[in-house]
Amino acid sequence: MKLTRRAFVAASAAGASAQTANGFKSDWRGSRIWIGPEYWANPLQDWRTANGAVIATPGENRTLHRLTHQIAPGGGSLRMSVKLTPPLGGNNGSSAGFRMGIRGLLDDYRHALVSPAKWIDAVLRADGHLVLDGAVSEGKAILAGPVTLELKIGPGSAELSVGAVKVSKQISNDRLAGNIALAALTPRDPAERPEWRFSDWTAEGSMLAAKPDQTFGPILWTQYTVSRGVLKLTALFPVLGAADAKTARLEVQRDGRWRRLSAQPIDPMSRTATFRAESWDSRQAVPYRVVYRWQGRDHEWKGTIRREPDAGKLNLGVFSCDNGYAFPLPRLTASVAKQDPDLLFFAGDQIYEGYGGFGFVREPADLAMLDYLRKFWQFGWTWRELLRDRPSVTIPDDHDVFQGNIWGQGGRKIPKGREKGFVYGGYVQQPEWVNAVQRTQSAHLPDPVDPAPIEQGITVYFTELVYGGVSFAIIEDRKFKTGPESAFPNGVAAGSDPKILDVAGAEMLGKRQEDFLKRWAADRAAAFKVVLSQTIFCKVTTHAGPQLRRSERDLDSGAWPQSGRRRALEAIQGANAIMVHGDQHLGALVRHGLDRWEDGPLAFMVPGTANGFPRAWWPEEQKADGRYIDGLGNRMTVLGIANPERGSNELPRNATHPETLAHRKGSGWGIVRFDTRTRNAVFEMWRYLEGQFEGFPRTMSFA
C-alpha cells in the first residue's frame, strides 16, 4: 500500500500542533566523538560529529539513539528524513538510515539502548536499493553524492523513499512503539568499513512522544565523600572536543546565594574533574551544583551534600557485580531509594567486559578508554540519582580493569603470551589506562594514607573514611596479591594438601596495607570499625560455573594465600571489626576463625546486583553450628547465605525477563544498619524483586 501525502496529512490533522511541539531537528555543532546530550551511540567510538554532520563507521547493530523522543503506542503519523552521504567506492555491503520500534525485554528506554530485542529497519543500501522491514525496492537510487532518505508512516502503513525510488509496507502500530535511531549497518564487522555521513535529521508527527528531560550530559553525574572535615567530589564528563571548555566549577548555596568553591580541569583521559574543600562543616545539608559551559550556555548538575548523621545510626547500602543484562536496574534502584541509605558502597565489578555489547577493546590505550567509558557511563546512569545526594565509596575489581581475574602482583605488567587466565600475576592493560579507570571510580575517596605509586606508576587509593561515627578502612585486596603461576611455576596437583599451597612470601594485601590496618585498628575513637574491600577472606562457595559443579579451591578468592590472609585478619582482630565485600555473586554472613572458631572478624558479602557467572553454597553436610573448613583449610562459621534458585543457571538470558532472571539467580544487595549507641549492627540481604533472603535480617552485637 502506497502512503500518499493526502493520506499522511489526513492522518496527521488532529495532531498537527503536537507535531511541531514533539518533533526535532538535529543540531550537530563542533567536532567530537560524543554526539551530544540527546543521543546515545552504539558503540561510542564508532560515531563522531564533524562540520555539522555525524560520521558513522558501519557494523553490526551500529545505532545512534535519540534519547529525547520515542514512538508512542497507539498509532498516528510520523515523518522522518535525513541527508545521507554514502561511502566512497560504491557498494560495500553496508546500509544506513533509520531504526525504530526499538524495545528490549525490560520496559525502559535506557535498556533498549544496549539490549534491544525488537526493531524495524528502514535503510538505504550502498547499492542504491531501499529496504523497509525486509521489503526491497524494485528501483535503485543514484548515489553520486548526498541524498535525502524520507520515511512516512500513517495508519498501518509505511513508505521509504529517496527521490522517485520508493518502497512501502504495511506495519502494525504495536511494532512501531519504542526508541528511534539512526543506523549504519553491515551484517558483520568487516575489515574494511567505509564511513557514512548523516546530516539534517528531522522528525515530526503525532506518534512522537517528546521527553526533553531524557538527556545524558554534558555533566553526566557526580560522586562524593565527606571525612574529617574534607569534602571531595568528582564530576564525570563525556568525551569532549578540542574546542570545548576544559574546566568545570563547583558551587555551593549559602544564605540563598551560589558561591564558587573552586574550578578544576577535566582530566583528558578519565574525563573527570575532582574538587576538594577543607574545613567542611558536615552538620548541615548544603546544596551544590557543578557548572560547565558548553555550546554557549552554562549547564548544571545539582545535588545536596548531606548532613552527616549524628543520631547514633548510620545505614550503609552495599552493591557489587552488575553483569549488565538488567540495566538500568529500575526495580532495584527504586527499592534502594525508598530505603534511603546514608552511604553507598560499590565493592567492584561495576562493569564487565561485555557490558552494553560489542565486546571490548584492549589497545591502544585511548581507544580502550573510550570503550571502558561507554560501559562505566551505564553504571553512572543507573545510580546517579542516588549518588547526587549521598556519599559513596566505589572501588574497582578485576572486570573493571578488563581482567577475568586479577592478582595484581604489586602492579607489574603481564608479559605478552602470559595473559591466559591472568595467573602469572600483574596487569594486562596499560598503566595510564588503569590509573584513569581508578580516577573514574575512586578519585572522590579521601586521600590515600600511603600514596606512593607501585610498579609501572600505577596509583593506590587505600585509605580511611570516617563518617557518621563509623571508621571505614578502604583496602585493595587485589593489587598486591601474588599470582598463582609465580607461587607455583609447575602448577598444583589436584587434591594437594592445602598446606602445600601456603607458600612462603606469597602476598595478600602487602606490607603497606598490613601496616595501615594495624595503625587503623589501634585507633579506638570510632564506635564501629569496618573494612571495605572487593572480596571475602575465605571460600564460601561450594559450586561454580554454568553447570554449577563442585568447586573445592579458588585461588582468586580471599582464602588464598593463607598466611597473607592470616596477617590481614590478625591486623584487625583486636578492633572487633566488620568486613564488607562483594565479588562472589553470592551473599553470605560469616565469622572468620584463626586459631579457634569465631576468633576473627565478622564478614558480610553481598550478591551481585545482576548475577552473571553462577556460584552457590550447597555443602554436602549441613552443620547445625555452621562451622566449616574451606578448601584452603581456613576456619569459617557460616551464619547466613543468599543462594540462587536451583536451575536458575540454565535459564536462557535472551528469553527471560531480565529482572526475573536477576531475581532467580540470587541477585540483590545488602544494607548494614549501624547503631553507634548500642553497638548493634543489623545485616539485611535483599532479593532483587522483593523480600529478603532466608535467614535475614540478622542482628549482631559489637559491644
Protein Blocks (a to p, Z undefined) as FASTA:
>chain_A
ZZdfklmmmmmmmmmmmmmmmmccdddedjdfblbjkbccddfklgcceehiacddddeh
iacddfkbccdehiaaddddddddddehijnhiacdddehiacfbdcfklmmmmcfbdcd
ddddfkopaceehiacfbdcddfbccdddddddehiacddehjbccdddddfklmgccdd
dddddfbdcfblcddddehiacedjkbccdfklcgdjbfbdcdddeehiacddddddddd
fkbcfbdcddddeehiacdfbdcdddfklopacdddehiafkbccdddddddeehiacdd
ddddddddfehpacddddehiehlmoghlmmmmmmmmnopabdcdebjkbcfkggijiaa
fbdfklmmmmmmmmmmmmmmmmmmmmmmoccdddddfklnopabdceknopacdehilgo
olnopafbdfklmmmmmmmmmmmpccdfblcccehhiacfbdcddeehiacddddfklmp
ccfklmmmnopaehiafklmmcghiafkopmlmmmmmmmmmpmkbmbdcdddfbdcbdfb
fbecjkopacfbdckbmkbcfklmmmmmmmmmmnopacddehjopacdddddfkbghiac
cddddddfbdcbdcddddfbdcfklpacdfkopacddfbdcdddehklmpcfklccfklm
mmmnopacddddddfklopacdddddfkgocdehiacdddfZZ
